[in-house]
Amino acid sequence: MHTTSETLPLYDIHQAAFLEFKGTPPILTKQGSRVVSRYRRQKQTYALLRGYQDNPSIPLLDYVAVLRRLRARMLEARDGNEKREGEREMDTGTLCSPLNNVLSLLDNPRPIGNRYVTKCPAHNDAEASLSISEGSDGQALIHCFAGCPTKAYNRRLGA
């Protein structure tokens, strides 16, 4: 673990999401009831923070997906969730089911029975045509009823 003097604390989730979007993942630490994003004190980190202050132009949907994943990891770190059956450890050290991982990448998925529906990110959707559910093996099942090929929405989701 890195000592406090070796790391830079950030309390702004948007700055933290920007750094993660740019390839600098945080070290999440719990302080009381809040989770703080910490970063190694490096020139690259400071340069990225200056870039954030200059109102960077980044793809909004990609940034929102990173922001949602970071928020989910922060909530898991805060609540101290333990690993449950069917979940796997991710590279970042947090827990995530495939279904929850996919849902965190989508805009406003709505539950309907044992599945979720939302607008497909691969085409200009007037109504929710993307269906997401969990398979018997725990994998996320995704289908676009408008006929988008799997590669199209996987590419938009960053998969």
C-alpha positions in Angstrom: 0.0 0.0 0.0 1.2 3.5 -0.7 1.6 5.9 2.1 -0.4 9.1 2.2 2.6 11.2 1.5 3.2 9.3 -1.8 -0.3 9.8 -3.0 -2.5 12.7 -4.0 -6.1 12.6 -2.7 -8.9 13.7 -5.0 -12.4 14.3 -3.6 -14.0 15.2 -6.9 -15.4 12.2 -8.7 -15.4 13.9 -12.0 -11.6 14.6 -11.8 -11.1 11.0 -10.8 -13.2 9.7 -13.7 -11.3 11.9 -16.1 -8.0 10.5 -14.8 -9.3 7.0 -15.2 -10.6 7.7 -18.7 -7.0 8.9 -19.5 -5.6 5.6 -18.2 -4.7 6.5 -14.6 -6.8 4.4 -12.3 -7.3 5.5 -8.7 -6.2 3.8 -5.5 -9.5 3.8 -3.5 -9.2 4.3 0.2 -12.0 4.5 2.8 -11.9 7.4 5.2 -14.7 7.2 7.7 -17.9 6.9 5.6 -16.4 8.3 2.4 -14.1 6.8 -0.3 -11.3 8.9 -1.5 -9.5 8.4 -4.9 -5.8 8.6 -4.4 -3.1 8.9 -7.2 0.6 8.4 -7.2 2.3 11.8 -7.1 3.7 11.8 -10.6 4.2 14.4 -13.3 1.7 12.6 -15.5 -1.0 12.9 -12.9 -0.5 16.6 -12.5 -0.4 17.1 -16.3 -3.7 15.3 -16.7 -5.3 17.4 -13.9 -4.1 20.6 -15.7 -5.7 19.2 -18.9 -9.0 18.6 -16.9 -9.0 22.2 -15.8 -8.7 23.3 -19.5 -12.2 21.9 -20.2 -11.1 18.8 -22.3 -13.0 17.6 -25.2 -13.7 13.9 -24.7 -16.4 11.5 -26.0 -19.3 12.1 -23.5 -20.7 8.5 -23.6 -17.3 7.0 -23.0 -16.7 9.4 -20.1 -20.1 8.7 -18.5 -19.4 4.9 -18.7 -16.1 5.4 -16.9 -17.8 7.6 -14.3 -20.5 5.0 -13.7 -18.0 2.2 -13.2 -15.9 4.4 -10.9 -18.9 5.3 -8.8 -20.0 1.6 -8.5 -16.5 0.7 -7.3 -16.5 3.6 -4.8 -19.9 2.5 -3.4 -18.6 -1.1 -3.2 -15.5 0.1 -1.3 -17.6 2.2 1.0 -20.1 -0.5 1.8 -17.5 -3.2 2.1 -19.3 -5.7 -0.1 -18.0 -9.2 0.2 -17.6 -11.5 -2.8 -20.8 -13.4 -3.5 -21.3 -16.6 -5.6 -21.2 -15.8 -9.3 -19.2 -12.7 -9.0 -15.6 -12.3 -10.0 -12.7 -10.1 -9.0 -11.9 -7.4 -11.5 -8.4 -6.0 -12.2 -9.2 -3.0 -10.1 -9.8 -5.3 -7.1 -13.6 -4.7 -7.0 -16.4 -7.1 -7.5 -18.8 -7.1 -10.4 -21.3 -9.5 -12.0 -21.3 -9.5 -15.8 -24.9 -8.2 -15.8 -24.1 -5.3 -13.5 -21.0 -4.4 -15.5 -23.1 -4.2 -18.7 -25.9 -2.2 -17.0 -23.4 0.3 -15.7 -22.4 1.1 -19.3 -25.9 1.8 -20.5 -28.1 4.9 -20.2 -31.2 4.4 -17.9 -31.8 0.6 -18.2 -35.4 -0.2 -16.9 -36.2 -3.5 -15.3 -39.0 -5.5 -16.9 -39.6 -8.8 -15.3 -36.2 -10.7 -15.1 -34.5 -8.5 -17.8 -33.7 -4.9 -18.5 -34.4 -2.8 -21.5 -32.9 0.5 -22.8 -32.2 2.3 -26.0 -29.5 0.6 -28.1 -26.2 2.5 -28.2 -25.5 1.2 -31.7 -28.3 3.1 -33.5 -30.5 6.1 -33.1 -33.3 4.5 -31.0 -36.7 6.1 -30.6 -37.8 3.3 -28.2 -36.0 0.8 -26.0 -34.9 -2.0 -28.3 -32.0 -3.4 -26.4 -32.7 -6.3 -24.0 -30.2 -7.3 -21.2 -30.7 -10.3 -19.0 -28.6 -12.8 -17.0 -28.0 -16.3 -18.5 -28.1 -19.5 -16.4 -24.3 -19.4 -16.3 -24.2 -15.8 -14.9 -23.1 -14.2 -18.2 -24.9 -11.1 -19.5 -27.2 -11.8 -22.5 -27.7 -8.8 -24.8 -30.0 -8.6 -27.8 -31.1 -5.7 -30.0 -34.6 -6.2 -31.3 -34.0 -3.7 -34.1 -31.4 -6.1 -35.5 -28.1 -4.5 -34.6 -25.2 -7.0 -34.9 -23.5 -7.9 -31.6 -20.3 -6.2 -32.8 -22.1 -2.9 -33.2 -23.3 -2.5 -29.6 -20.2 -4.2 -28.1 -18.1 -1.6 -29.9 -20.2 1.2 -28.5 -20.0 -0.3 -25.0 -16.3 -0.6 -25.2 -16.3 -4.4 -25.2 
